Amino acid sequence: MSFFASTSLTIPLACVLLCASAGSRADAPPAFRNTALAPEERARDLVSRMTLQEKAEQMQDNAPAIERIGLKRYGWWNEVLHGVARAGNATVFPQAIGLAATWDTVLMQQIADAIAIEGRANYNAALKRDSKGTSRYFGVNYWTPNINIFRDPRWGRGQETYGEDPLLAGQLGVAFIRGIQGDDPRLFKGIATPKHFVVHSGPEPQRHSFNVNVSPFDLEDTYLPAFRNAIVDARAHSLMCAYNAVDGIPMCASPLMRDRLRGDWGFKGFVVSDCDSVGDLVTGHKTSPDIAHASATAVRAGTDLDCGRTYLGLPPAVERGLIKESEIDTALTRLMVARIRMGLIDGSPLDAVPQDAINSSAHRALALSAAEKAMVLLKNKGGVLPLSGSARIAVIGPNAALLQSLEGNYNGTMVSPSLPVDGLRAAFGAQQVSYAAGAPLADGMRMPIPETYLRVAPGSEERGLRGEYFDNLTFSGTPRLTRTDPVINFNFQHSAPPGFTPGKFSVRWSGLITPPTPGTYEIGFRMTARKDRPIPNIKVWIDDELVVTPELAGINAANTAVCSAGNCEQKSNKITFNFADTTPRRVRIEYVRSMDDRASALEWVTPTDALVAPAVAAATGSDVVVAFVGLSPDLEGESMKVDYPGFRGGDRITLALPEAQRRMLEAVKATGKPLVVVYLTGGAISDPWVEANADALLQAWYPGEAAGTALARVLTGKVSPGGRLPYTVYRSEADLPPFADYAMTNRTYRYFKGPVLHPFGHGLSYTSFAYGKPTLSASRIKAGQALTAKVTVHNTGARDGDEVVQLYLSKPGDTANPVLAGFRRIHLKAGASQAVTIGLDARAQSQVDPQGVRKVRPGAYKLYLGGGQPAFVKSAAATLHVAGQAVLPK
């Protein structure tokens, strides 16, 4: 639901009167203030009033104010991948790959509309705090969506995408962009920025310098279609150029932006560089000798906005004759047009969006619906799911109570996150659910200390630590809030506990910590801060011994230690603490929140497999085990300093479940209890042991704020799972070409030749569906004509459920490889039927030749309609005959 779904732009009366008389008054406002003029004319006037230095500064993501002409400070760097990110409280929807698993364009547009409204609320609140302008993360243009093709499951940022298929990614991208930008021709709700143009999907460690020599076929067939959808169909007003080079030319200097983007596609908006990618022309690709040359090259290629400071090289570039000031004016005019069309110069009705629009009840309901719709049931041996309401449940696994694996990456702060273990406790009753973490995500990885090893006081059975929250920085007076926090693991970025002000509170946690076994543990507190800020102010005591303190740490250090009795030592910013026995120890933490750091979690590394025995004990006393395992955004993601076994730099080396988690599952499986495995991941887990030994397997992605509630509703059968895989789950990385090879041969369901664990489009249900005989609006057409296919779908089971109707098309000369040509998600009550119509336009019918020319060819086409690929499910089929040939536009 849009906050201003039917509101048109209203011009203030005073402005109308001024503008109407502007031609006859000597003191008429400048042209850029005249709302009767076209945005382009107004923008050109605004740019003409700036000095060359001011122009260069305005073409950076942190654009300063120019007070003499009334231009406010503006931060262009804003993120809304699956909710407003990094700007404080927000509705956090499932990660983008999870949204792709819904196969639901209507839902996607509703989510994007909600995000745009929350972005406006954040922007309005930021201006109330500082009327001079906004900074990073509080603007209303957004560097989203990521529509790169998830061509290889090892890519850590694949979680940000809409999967491996160009049509699915393109259609979901169109829906998201339309939801963000709205449909008012004069006022953008927000501006969407599809990224990263183009041919970009890792490896992350080489992203600032790698080159792809892409074939014309792969470029047109795989890498460009979703971007064409975004620009031509959705009319995105911005686009981000990628770090990498294509055919030897860095993308932010590539002729593809001039020829394809602005030429063939008629793009009129602005292009922003990925952060520091213009600087990469000097430092990474080394195609420019200095920032003056790099700046001139990028602007002349069509990169209007630099995320970074390289465009400070533009004034000297003009002086040296590398670029004309008029070329700079052209780029900056596009940026000023965007500011005008977002209502940032004149104001707009969207300035009235209140802060309580953030995480409204409607948006929370939408997040729950999205999490439910995203879940993909991969296996259900013997109908072990749904679970009986009277069952005793053992909840195990590192993702059962891990905040980060709800969030994904590029996320906001969840107001009331629902953890998986808490969702099952609410559904079955706390007395019916036993919980044990069982394992870390990966061997050697520090994890938040689980609630099972924390107590508020001696003799108490209450799990967690007592938290005393002060509305000052000195722990003075009576705490404003006292509560029990089961786990010390929070995201306070631009946020605070209810009733507190960000950056103006302190917390003291106290209680007992009891190790599961004697041994040496690493103890620390997760701390990160921006490079220009000091390390977070954290101190941790165990038995009154100060073991963690920021005094000796440098910027972004993980932690440090001061020890007096020899129980701990500082070692590569890791504190080791020896627990001689399992006697409870006093623990106290003092945290002063005076800046926007990311300090969040009391963590440890336990001795190997120390957590397994409690998981086995929980399983032994249960009727069924539900294991929440998988990955986290601390393992897979963007350009990360991660080097655990199986991971490197944010990417993955292996697709298997990390060994620490598999050892836990093997031990639990030996109890003989039914094993339900729930994957919380972005990328796919390809693990033959899990496939063979799990009785049920559910892919839940990084499900967002409603995770626990949604999981409980799916696992108990209140909701029948209806999500479908947006990518192929291969047997192993050994079946794939090298990660850095961008040729599409033997990649994705469209070209992969071997057996797989789970195919693209796959997903089971608690009910069943049947398809009638399809009919076509025309069985014979001329090349270039569109048609529709209609089929009746019947819910033949005993439960209500969702079906994703998938249309695959085999084409002349390639009949063995039907590809996705359309889809639609529907909901059917038990026993009900629905006629579903799916359009099939010329682009969906087309094929690409080796020279990269897209054509509709003559011949017989076979259409398949069903709940998955025709090679894996029973599908209804029809034949189409096309006469003649049509060459389609680029």
SVG drawing of the C-alpha trace seen along z (x, -y; Angstrom):
<svg xmlns="http://www.w3.org/2000/svg" viewBox="-13 -45 63 89">
<polyline fill="none" stroke="black" stroke-width="0.4" points="0.0,0.0 1.3,-3.4 1.2,-6.2 0.2,-8.6 -1.2,-6.1 -3.6,-8.6 -1.9,-11.9 -0.8,-14.1 1.9,-16.8 0.6,-20.1 2.4,-23.3 2.3,-25.8 0.1,-28.8 2.8,-31.2 5.0,-29.6 2.3,-29.5 1.7,-33.3 5.4,-34.0 5.8,-31.9 2.8,-33.4 4.2,-36.9 7.8,-36.0 7.9,-37.5 6.8,-40.9 8.7,-41.4 12.3,-42.6 12.8,-40.6 11.6,-37.3 13.1,-34.2 15.9,-32.4 14.9,-30.0 15.7,-26.9 13.1,-28.0 10.4,-28.4 8.3,-25.3 6.5,-26.2 9.7,-25.3 10.8,-21.9 13.1,-20.1 15.9,-20.1 15.7,-23.9 15.7,-24.5 18.6,-22.2 20.7,-23.9 20.1,-27.2 21.1,-25.8 24.3,-24.3 25.2,-27.6 25.3,-29.3 28.0,-27.0 31.8,-27.4 33.9,-24.7 35.0,-23.5 31.4,-23.4 30.4,-21.4 33.1,-18.8 32.0,-18.6 28.3,-18.1 29.3,-15.1 30.5,-13.2 28.2,-11.0 28.5,-13.4 27.4,-16.6 28.0,-19.6 25.5,-22.5 25.8,-25.6 24.2,-28.0 24.4,-31.1 22.0,-29.5 19.9,-27.6 21.1,-24.1 21.1,-21.7 23.7,-19.1 22.7,-15.7 24.0,-12.2 23.5,-10.2 24.6,-6.9 21.5,-5.2 20.6,-1.5 17.2,0.4 18.0,3.9 15.2,5.5 14.2,2.6 15.7,-0.8 19.3,0.1 21.8,-1.4 19.6,-4.3 18.1,-2.9 14.8,-1.2 13.1,0.2 10.9,3.0 13.4,5.7 12.0,8.0 13.6,11.3 16.9,10.9 16.6,10.2 17.3,13.8 14.4,14.8 12.1,12.3 13.1,13.9 12.0,17.2 8.4,15.9 8.2,15.5 5.6,12.8 5.8,9.5 2.8,8.1 4.3,8.7 7.6,7.3 6.0,4.0 4.1,3.8 7.3,4.3 9.2,1.7 6.3,-0.8 6.5,-0.2 10.3,-0.7 10.0,-4.0 7.5,-5.3 9.9,-4.3 12.7,-6.0 10.7,-9.2 10.0,-9.0 13.7,-8.6 14.5,-11.5 11.9,-13.8 13.1,-12.9 16.7,-13.6 15.8,-17.1 14.0,-17.8 17.2,-16.9 19.3,-19.0 17.6,-21.4 20.9,-22.0 20.6,-18.7 21.0,-14.9 24.0,-12.6 24.7,-9.1 21.8,-6.6 19.1,-9.2 18.4,-10.3 15.6,-9.1 17.5,-7.8 18.6,-4.2 21.4,-2.0 19.1,0.9 18.1,3.4 21.1,5.7 20.0,7.4 23.3,9.1 22.8,12.8 23.7,15.3 25.8,17.3 27.9,19.1 26.8,20.2 30.2,19.4 29.6,15.7 29.0,14.2 26.9,11.4 24.5,13.7 22.2,13.3 21.6,9.7 20.3,10.8 17.1,12.3 18.7,15.5 20.2,17.1 17.5,16.6 17.4,13.3 13.6,13.3 12.9,13.9 15.5,11.3 14.2,8.8 10.5,9.1 11.2,8.9 13.5,6.0 10.8,4.1 8.3,4.6 10.8,3.4 11.7,0.3 8.1,-0.6 7.4,-0.3 10.3,-2.6 9.7,-5.3 5.9,-5.4 3.8,-6.4 3.6,-10.2 5.2,-11.6 6.3,-14.8 7.5,-13.4 9.6,-10.4 8.8,-8.7 12.4,-7.5 14.8,-6.8 15.9,-3.2 19.4,-2.3 19.8,1.1 23.3,2.4 26.1,3.4 26.3,2.6 27.4,5.1 28.9,8.7 29.6,8.6 29.4,11.4 32.8,12.0 35.2,13.2 35.0,10.5 38.8,10.3 39.6,9.4 36.6,7.1 38.6,3.8 40.8,5.1 39.4,8.0 38.5,8.0 35.9,10.1 36.2,10.8 32.6,11.7 31.2,13.2 28.6,11.2 26.2,14.1 26.6,14.2 26.4,10.5 23.1,10.2 21.6,13.5 22.5,13.5 24.1,10.3 22.1,7.5 18.4,8.5 17.5,7.6 19.2,4.2 17.2,3.6 14.0,4.5 15.0,2.0 15.7,-0.9 13.3,-0.4 10.3,1.2 10.6,-0.1 12.2,-3.4 14.7,-3.4 16.1,-6.9 19.6,-5.8 22.1,-3.0 25.3,-2.0 28.4,-1.0 30.4,1.9 34.0,2.3 35.2,4.7 36.3,4.2 34.7,5.7 36.8,6.4 39.7,4.5 37.8,1.3 36.6,0.5 32.8,0.4 32.6,-3.2 34.5,-4.2 32.9,-1.7 31.4,-2.7 28.5,-0.3 27.1,-3.2 27.1,-5.5 26.1,-3.1 23.8,-0.6 22.5,-2.4 21.9,-6.0 21.8,-5.1 19.9,-1.9 17.9,-2.1 17.3,-5.9 18.3,-6.3 17.9,-9.9 18.8,-9.4 22.1,-9.5 24.9,-7.0 26.7,-6.5 30.0,-4.7 30.3,-1.8 32.3,-3.1 35.8,-4.1 35.5,-2.5 36.5,-5.7 39.6,-5.7 40.2,-2.1 41.0,-3.4 44.2,-4.6 44.8,-2.0 43.1,1.2 42.8,1.3 45.7,-1.2 44.2,-2.6 44.6,-6.2 47.8,-7.8 46.1,-10.0 42.7,-11.2 42.5,-14.0 42.6,-11.6 40.4,-9.1 37.7,-11.8 37.7,-13.1 37.5,-9.6 34.6,-8.5 32.5,-11.7 33.0,-11.6 31.9,-8.0 28.7,-8.9 29.4,-8.4 27.7,-11.4 28.2,-10.7 31.3,-9.4 30.9,-7.4 34.2,-8.6 36.4,-11.6 38.0,-11.1 36.0,-13.7 38.0,-16.3 40.3,-15.7 37.8,-17.4 39.0,-21.1 42.6,-20.2 41.3,-18.0 39.6,-21.1 42.8,-23.2 44.8,-20.5 42.4,-20.3 41.3,-16.7 37.6,-17.6 35.4,-20.6 33.5,-22.3 30.4,-22.0 30.8,-18.2 30.8,-18.4 27.7,-20.6 25.9,-17.9 26.6,-15.3 25.7,-17.5 22.5,-18.7 21.3,-15.1 21.9,-15.0 20.1,-18.3 17.1,-17.0 17.0,-14.1 17.0,-16.3 14.2,-18.4 12.1,-15.4 12.5,-13.9 11.0,-17.1 14.3,-18.0 14.3,-21.6 10.7,-22.6 9.3,-20.2 6.4,-17.8 3.4,-16.1 5.8,-13.3 7.4,-15.7 4.4,-14.9 5.2,-11.2 5.6,-10.7 8.2,-8.7 5.6,-6.3 5.2,-5.1 8.4,-3.1 7.5,0.5 3.8,-0.2 1.4,2.7 0.8,3.0 4.5,3.2 5.0,5.8 2.2,7.9 3.9,7.6 7.2,8.8 5.5,11.8 3.7,12.6 7.0,12.3 8.9,14.5 6.2,17.2 6.0,17.0 9.8,17.2 10.2,20.5 11.0,23.4 10.3,27.0 13.0,29.1 12.3,32.5 9.5,34.0 10.2,37.7 7.1,39.6 5.3,36.3 7.2,35.5 6.1,31.9 3.9,30.3 4.7,31.0 2.2,32.2 1.0,29.5 1.7,31.9 5.2,32.8 8.2,32.2 10.7,30.3 14.5,30.1 15.6,26.8 19.3,26.9 21.8,25.2 23.8,21.9 21.0,20.2 18.2,20.9 18.9,17.7 21.3,15.7 20.2,12.1 22.6,11.8 21.0,14.7 17.7,12.9 19.1,9.7 21.1,10.7 23.4,7.9 22.5,4.3 19.9,4.3 18.2,2.0 17.6,2.4 14.7,4.7 12.3,3.3 11.1,6.6 13.0,9.5 11.4,12.9 14.1,15.6 13.4,19.1 13.6,20.7 11.2,18.1 8.8,18.7 8.6,22.4 8.3,21.7 5.3,19.5 3.8,22.1 4.3,25.2 4.7,23.8 8.1,23.2 7.8,26.4 7.6,28.4 10.8,26.9 14.3,27.6 17.1,25.6 20.9,26.1 23.1,24.1 25.0,27.3 27.8,25.8 29.3,22.6 28.7,21.7 32.2,22.7 35.2,24.1 37.1,21.2 34.3,18.7 33.4,16.5 29.7,16.7 27.3,14.9 27.3,16.8 23.9,18.6 21.3,18.0 21.8,21.6 25.2,20.5 24.1,17.3 22.1,16.7 20.9,13.5 21.9,14.5 23.2,17.4 20.4,20.0 18.2,18.4 16.9,20.4 16.3,17.2 18.5,17.3 20.5,14.3 22.0,11.3 20.4,8.5 20.6,5.3 20.5,1.9 20.0,-0.9 20.9,-4.5 19.9,-7.6 23.3,-9.0 26.9,-8.1 28.1,-7.6 25.8,-5.0 24.5,-7.7 21.4,-7.5 18.7,-4.9 18.5,-2.9 15.7,-4.1 15.1,-0.5 16.0,2.8 15.3,6.1 16.7,9.5 18.5,9.9 18.7,13.6 21.6,13.0 23.9,10.0 23.7,9.5 22.2,6.3 22.2,4.0 22.1,0.4 23.2,-1.3 21.5,-4.7 19.1,-3.3 18.6,-2.7 16.3,-0.7 12.8,-2.1 12.7,-5.4 16.4,-6.1 18.3,-8.4 20.9,-7.0 24.4,-7.8 23.3,-8.9 22.9,-5.9 24.9,-3.3 24.3,0.3 25.5,2.5 24.9,6.2 25.6,8.5 25.1,12.2 26.8,15.5 28.5,17.4 28.9,21.1 31.0,22.9 29.7,26.2 33.1,27.9 36.4,27.0 39.0,25.6 40.4,22.6 37.9,20.2 38.3,17.0 36.2,14.3 35.5,11.0 32.9,8.3 32.1,7.7 33.3,4.2 33.6,2.3 33.7,-1.4 34.2,-3.6 37.8,-4.4 37.3,-8.0 35.9,-7.1 37.4,-5.7 36.9,-2.1 33.6,-1.5 33.8,-1.9 33.4,1.6 34.7,3.3 34.1,6.9 34.9,8.4 34.9,12.1 35.1,12.7 36.0,9.0 39.0,9.4 39.0,7.0 39.4,9.1 38.2,6.8 38.8,3.1 39.3,0.7 42.3,-1.1 44.9,0.9 42.9,1.4 43.2,-0.5 40.5,-1.5 38.4,1.5 40.2,3.9 38.1,6.8 38.9,6.5 41.8,6.2 42.6,7.2 44.2,6.2 44.9,9.1 46.3,9.2 46.2,12.8 47.3,14.8 44.0,16.3 43.9,14.4 46.3,13.0 46.1,10.7 46.9,12.6 46.2,11.1 43.3,9.2 41.8,12.4 41.5,12.9 41.9,16.5 40.3,17.3 40.9,20.6 37.9,22.1 39.4,24.8 35.9,26.3 32.3,25.6 31.7,23.5 29.6,20.4 31.6,17.2 30.5,13.7 30.4,11.6 29.9,7.8 29.8,5.7 29.8,1.9 29.0,0.3 28.9,-3.4 27.0,-4.2 28.3,-7.7 28.7,-7.3 27.4,-5.2 29.5,-2.1 28.5,1.5 29.4,3.0 26.8,5.6 27.7,9.0 29.4,10.9 31.0,13.8 33.2,16.8 35.0,19.6 34.5,22.8 36.8,25.9 36.0,28.0 32.6,29.8 32.0,28.5 28.4,27.7 27.5,31.0 26.6,33.0 23.8,30.6 22.3,30.8 22.3,34.6 20.7,34.5 18.0,32.2 17.4,34.5 17.2,37.6 14.4,36.0 12.4,34.9 10.0,36.3 11.5,34.5 14.6,32.4 14.5,29.1 18.0,28.0 18.6,24.4 21.8,24.5 23.5,22.9 25.5,19.7 25.3,16.1 26.2,12.7 29.4,12.9 30.5,15.7 29.1,14.8 28.9,11.2 30.7,8.2 34.5,8.1 34.9,9.5 38.0,10.3 36.9,13.9 39.2,16.9 37.4,19.7 37.5,23.2 35.5,23.1 35.3,19.3 37.5,16.6 37.0,12.9 33.2,13.1 32.9,15.9 32.7,19.6 35.3,22.2 33.0,25.2 29.2,25.5 29.0,28.0 27.6,27.4 30.5,26.3 32.1,29.3 31.3,28.1 27.6,28.1 27.6,31.4 29.4,33.1 26.6,31.8 23.9,33.1 25.6,36.5 25.6,36.8 22.0,35.8 20.9,38.1 22.4,41.0 19.6,40.6 17.2,41.9 14.8,39.0 13.3,37.5 15.5,34.7 14.1,31.5 16.8,29.3 16.1,25.6 18.7,23.7 19.2,20.0 21.4,18.9 21.8,16.7 23.6,19.1 22.8,22.8 24.0,25.5 25.0,28.6 25.6,31.3 25.1,35.0 25.0,36.1 22.2,33.7 20.3,34.6 20.5,38.3 19.9,38.0 17.4,35.2 13.8,36.3 12.7,32.8 14.6,29.9 13.4,26.3 15.2,23.4 14.3,20.3 16.9,17.8 17.7,14.8 14.0,14.3 13.9,10.9 12.2,9.6 9.3,12.1 11.5,15.1 10.4,17.1 6.7,16.5 6.9,17.3 8.9,20.5 6.5,21.7 3.5,21.1 5.1,23.1 6.5,25.9 3.1,26.4 1.1,26.3 -0.8,23.1 0.8,22.0 1.7,24.4 5.1,23.6 4.9,22.2 8.3,20.7 10.4,21.9 14.1,22.0 15.5,19.0 18.7,20.9 20.0,24.4 21.3,26.4 24.2,28.4 25.7,31.5 29.1,29.9 31.3,27.1 33.3,29.8 30.5,29.9 31.0,26.3 33.6,24.4 36.1,22.2 34.5,19.4 36.3,16.6 35.2,18.0 32.3,15.8 31.3,18.0 27.9,19.4 28.7,22.9 27.6,25.5 26.2,22.8 22.6,22.3 19.7,24.5 19.7,23.0 23.1,24.5 24.1,27.0 24.2,30.6 24.6,32.8 22.5,34.1 21.6,31.6 20.3,31.9 17.4,29.5 16.5,27.8 15.7,24.2 12.0,23.6 11.6,26.5 9.5,26.4 7.2,28.8 3.9,28.1 1.6,29.7 -1.1,29.9 -1.1,31.0 -2.0,29.3 -3.1,30.5 -3.2,28.7 -5.8,28.8 -5.1,28.6 -3.6,25.2 -5.1,23.0 -3.3,20.3 -4.8,17.0 -3.3,18.0 -1.5,21.2 0.1,19.6 1.6,16.1 4.0,14.0 7.4,13.4 7.3,10.4 3.7,10.9 2.7,11.5 0.2,14.1 -1.2,15.4 -1.4,18.9 -4.2,19.9 -4.4,23.0 -6.7,24.0 -5.0,25.1 -6.7,27.3 -5.8,27.7 -6.3,31.5 -5.2,31.7 -6.8,31.3 -5.0,28.0 -5.1,24.5 -1.9,23.5 0.1,21.4 1.2,22.6 3.7,20.9 2.6,21.5 5.7,21.6 5.7,21.3 8.8,22.8 9.4,22.5 11.5,24.7 12.6,23.0 13.6,24.0 17.1,25.5 17.1,25.9 14.2,28.1 16.1,30.0 16.4,26.9 13.1,25.2 13.7,21.8 11.5,19.8 9.2,17.5 6.6,16.4 5.3,17.1 2.5,16.3 1.9,17.1 -1.6,17.9 -3.4,19.0 -6.0,21.8 -8.2,23.2 -8.5,26.9 -10.5,28.3 -10.7,24.9 -9.6,24.2 -8.4,21.0 -7.8,20.1 -4.3,18.5 -3.3,16.4 0.4,15.7 1.6,13.4 4.3,14.4 5.9,11.4 8.5,11.4 11.4,11.1 10.4,14.2 10.2,16.0 13.5,14.8 16.9,16.3 20.4,14.8 22.8,15.7 26.6,15.9 27.0,12.3 24.7,11.1 21.7,10.4 18.3,11.2 15.8,12.7 12.5,14.5 13.0,17.5 10.5,19.4 9.4,22.8 7.6,24.9 7.8,23.8 6.7,26.0 5.1,24.4 5.0,26.2 2.9,25.0 3.4,26.6 4.8,26.2 8.4,26.4 10.7,27.3 9.1,29.9 12.0,32.3 11.2,32.5 7.4,32.1 4.4,33.2 3.5,30.2 0.7,29.3 2.0,28.7 0.9,26.8 2.6,26.1 3.1,22.7 4.1,22.1 5.9,18.9 6.2,17.8 9.0,15.5 11.8,13.9 12.0,10.7 15.2,9.0 14.4,7.3 15.9,4.0 18.9,4.0"/>
</svg>
